[in-house]
Each structure stands twice: as structure tokens, then as C-alpha cells.
């Protein structure tokens, strides 16, 4: 699968990730096959240098905006400072196999993953191609 994203959105995520030592996170907004906007959110995890937990207020505000006709949530992004841009065991444990997009950034590299069903009810991440526009 190929998913389009604007260069501006991708550069904004990369800039946010490079600006700090903690994991950054936020929402990907758009439609099937395209990321049209991002909505940064606070990382409220107990240990934000190793994990992310998106502030529920950001998630609720995005759902409210979507119900009012705004873009829908198609997934989220986060960073792996000092790591690689692949889903971690923690990501797999926290993900739902619902087809949502996971954009992971590490060391200036962004990779896109789709969370789908795996064996035994576990999540399987399939990499998707990013079409930067």
C-alpha cells in the first residue's frame, strides 16, 4: 500500500522529533491512502524518553473536529529517540489490529506501518510506502 503525505507535514514531524530527547507523538489526519494534516499532542507517558502516551485531550479534540466535518484520524506518529523507525515490542503491545497508520521517526528517517491482525490476536505491522508530495 502507498500513502501520500505532504512534504510540509513530514518535515514538521521530523523537526519535532529532532528538537528533543523524549518521544514525540501526535495524530495523522486525512482519508484512506493519504495523510492531509497532523495534530501534535503532548506525550504524557510516565517515562517519555522510552514510551509515548498521547494526551487524551488531543485525541478527543480530533474526534470532535472530525464529527464536525473535519479530517478523520487515520493513525498517529511518534519517535524513537536513539532507536530505529520500526515498531517496538511496546508498540505492538499497545496497538490495535485496526488498519491504522503508525508513522515512526528515528534518526531523521520516517517509516510508515499499518497495524493489522496477526496470529493469535496479536498485531502485525506491515510497512507501507510513503509518497511524499
WOGI-V652726 format. One record per backbone hydrogen bond with DSSP energy under -1.0 kcal/mol. CO is the residue of the C=O (numbers start at 1). NH is the residue of the N-H. E is the energy in kcal/mol with one decimal. If there is no record, write none. Layout:
BEGIN
CO/NH/E
CO/NH/E
END
This chain:
BEGIN
1/129/-2.6
3/131/-3.1
4/35/-3.5
5/133/-2.7
6/10/-2.2
7/11/-2.8
8/12/-2.1
9/13/-2.0
10/14/-2.5
11/15/-2.5
12/16/-2.4
13/17/-2.4
14/18/-2.0
15/19/-1.2
24/79/-1.4
25/41/-2.4
26/77/-2.4
27/39/-2.1
28/74/-2.8
28/75/-1.2
29/36/-2.7
29/37/-1.8
30/72/-1.1
31/34/-2.5
33/4/-2.3
34/31/-1.7
37/29/-3.0
39/27/-2.5
42/55/-2.0
47/50/-2.1
47/51/-1.8
48/23/-3.3
53/44/-3.0
55/58/-1.1
55/59/-1.3
56/60/-2.8
57/61/-2.3
58/62/-2.0
59/63/-2.2
60/64/-2.5
61/65/-2.4
62/66/-2.2
63/67/-2.2
64/68/-1.2
65/70/-2.8
66/69/-1.7
72/30/-2.7
74/101/-2.5
75/28/-2.8
76/103/-2.5
77/26/-1.8
78/105/-2.0
80/83/-2.5
84/86/-1.5
88/92/-2.3
89/93/-2.1
90/94/-1.7
91/95/-1.4
96/98/-2.3
100/115/-2.4
101/76/-2.3
102/113/-2.1
103/78/-2.1
104/111/-2.5
105/80/-2.8
106/109/-2.0
109/106/-2.5
111/104/-2.7
112/128/-2.5
113/102/-3.1
114/126/-2.2
115/99/-3.4
116/124/-3.1
119/122/-1.8
122/118/-2.9
124/116/-2.9
126/114/-2.5
129/3/-3.0
131/5/-2.3
END
